[in-house]
Amino acid sequence: MKELVEVIVKALVDDPESVVVTEKEEGRTTIVEVKVADSDMGKVIGKQGRIAKAIRAVVKAAASKEDKKVVVDIAG
């Protein structure tokens, strides 16, 4: 999942070098944490969180295919 999120987020931002994606396992849940430059936060979240919701929907669909639960956490 980490690679999927990384590809999506790097395509959205102006500074792809500053994108850091980490993955943590907590029980049956995988947490994918995305860190981007403050100037790119708006691009990743989108108006009213639409882009963030879309990223989460894509990741959820990919995770359900593998019978996993994945949470995407976006941080600045």
N, C-alpha and C positions, 0 to 999 in steps of 0.2 A: 504494500500500500504506500510505503514511503516514496518509492520511485514515481508512482502515479501522481501523488500530490505534488511532488517536486516539479515534475514536467508541467503540470497545469499552472502552478503558481509562477514559475519562472517565465512562462509565456505571457503572463499578465502584467508583470512589473517592469519598471524602467531600469532597475538595477538588479539583474538576476544574480550577480555575484554575492549580494548581501542576503540572499535567501538561504535559510538554514532549516532543514527538516529533520526532526528526530522522532524516533519511534520507541514507545515503552509498552511493555506487556504488563497488564494488571489483571490477574485472574484470567477470565475468558475475554476480556476487553483489551483492545490495542488502542493506545492513545498516540495519535500523530500530531506533534506540535510543530507549527509553522511560525518561524520568525522572519519578519521582513523589515526593511528600513521604514522609519516613521513616514517618510514621504510616499511610500507605496501602500500604506495601510488602506487608504480609500479605494485603491484599485483592486485589492484582494477582497475587501468586504463588500464594496459596491453600494449603490443606493438602497437604503432600507435592508441591507444585508443580502441582497439578491444573489450576488456572485458567491458569497460564502455559503449560502444555502445550496446553490448549484454544485459547488465543489463537494459539499457534504453528501448531496444526493448521488453524485457519481461514485464517490468512495463507498457509500452504503450499498449501492448496487454491486460493485465489485466485491465487497466484503461478503455480501449474502451469497454470492456464487461460491465462495470458499467456506461458507457457514461460520463466519466470524462476526464480531461486533467491533466496529472501528469508530472512534470519536476523533474529530478533527478540531484542534484547538489553535486558533490564530492569535499570535502575540506580536506586539510591536518591538 
